[in-house]
Amino acid sequence: MSKIIDGKSFAASLRAEVASKVAVLKERDGIVPGLAVVLVGEDPASQVYVRNKGKQTVEVGMQSFEHKLPDTTGQDELMGLIDQLNSDDSVHGILVQLPLPSQIDEKAVINRINPDKDVDGFHLTNVGRLSIGDNGIVPCTPLGCLMMIKDQLGDLSGKHAVVVGRSNIVGKPVANLLLQENCTVVITHSRTKNLVEECQRADILVAAVGRPEMITGEWVKPGATVIDVGINRIDAGDGKTRLVGDVDYASAEAVAGKITPVPGGVGPMTIACLLHNTLQQACRINNVEVPE
């Protein structure tokens, strides 16, 4: 029986830490971190996510700026809004909710954001900083994964880590973060030969492939730490659905030493790390120390 890694509890403690530091920053320097979130269109999942971001931003004492645009918004109009936010001194973090409507070039939009306000860590400058181990903004979900792994395992030097998935959003950045912690890292993907055997060698197994319950207990090294990034909605019968990860939780939980559930594992950490990144950038932009 493995130990469940409670992401919901961890995220709550991180938000409390951020709130405490925001209060000190206000008192010490008169700075209130500001997060601007841009939503284009009416995607229901994105609307819920943006609403939760705004709520939690306010709860930790930051300013929340929400910009909701119709799905007919053009490239030039969105670029103009980003330019305004880049030049707004009250905004320290900018996040454009993805996906965007088909008429908009996502890469161009992301790279229009000032790299020092790109709290998602998707700008090419921040991707480059992470790849060479420089001090930049780290994407929120990979950062949350690393925080939980280090909380459970401490020093990661020499650990064998396997990342299943090579996306720019999770797979590649989490691999870079683990490399910086002196892990030996293998990135696997759909064309990896002997995928099961690769996973069976992992002390740390990060599943970020986007396929429901693909990784079973047979893939897991006994005692390994399993981080499940997947969020998949599947048929639960009677017209209902349920959320599952990329890991078959029941079989993996019987073998792993530590494991994140879905829901309640990695998911809650994403917004908490977004708030963490916004605080960091508010301090960096204003050239002040992050409160202890």
NORKA-V99886 format. One record per backbone hydrogen bond with DSSP energy under -1.0 kcal/mol. NH is the residue of the N-H (numbers start at 0). CO is the residue of the C=O. Records with the same first field share a line. If there is no record, write none. Layout:
NH=CO  CO
This chain:
1=252
2=256
4=258
6=4  263
7=263
9=5
10=6
11=7
12=8
13=9
14=10
15=11
16=12
17=13
18=14
19=15
20=16
21=17
22=18
23=19
24=20
25=21
26=22
27=23
28=24
29=25
30=24
34=62
35=92
36=64
37=94
38=66
40=68
46=42
47=43
48=44
49=45
50=46
51=47
52=48
53=49
54=50
55=51
56=52
57=53
58=54
59=55
60=57
61=56
62=32
64=34
66=36
68=38
72=69
77=73
78=74
79=75
80=76
81=77
82=78
83=79
84=80
85=81
86=82
90=87
91=33
92=33
93=116
94=35
96=37
103=100
108=104
109=105
110=106
111=108
116=113
118=116
120=117
126=122
127=123
128=124
129=125
130=126
131=127
132=129
133=128
135=133
142=138
143=139
144=140
145=141
146=142
147=143
148=144
149=145
150=146
151=147
152=148
153=149
157=181
158=155
160=183
161=203
162=185
163=205
164=187
171=166
173=169
174=170
175=171
176=172
177=173
178=174
179=175
181=178
182=177
183=158
185=160
187=162
191=188
197=193
198=194
199=195
200=197
201=198
202=159
203=159
204=224
205=161
206=226
207=163
212=244
213=210
214=245
218=215
219=216
222=254
223=220
224=202
225=257
226=204
228=206
231=243
233=241
235=239
239=236
241=233
243=231
247=214
248=246
251=247
252=248
254=251
255=251
256=223
257=223
258=2
259=225
268=265
269=266
271=267
272=268
273=269
274=270
275=271
276=272
277=273
278=274
279=275
280=276
281=277
282=278
283=279
284=280
285=281
286=283
287=282
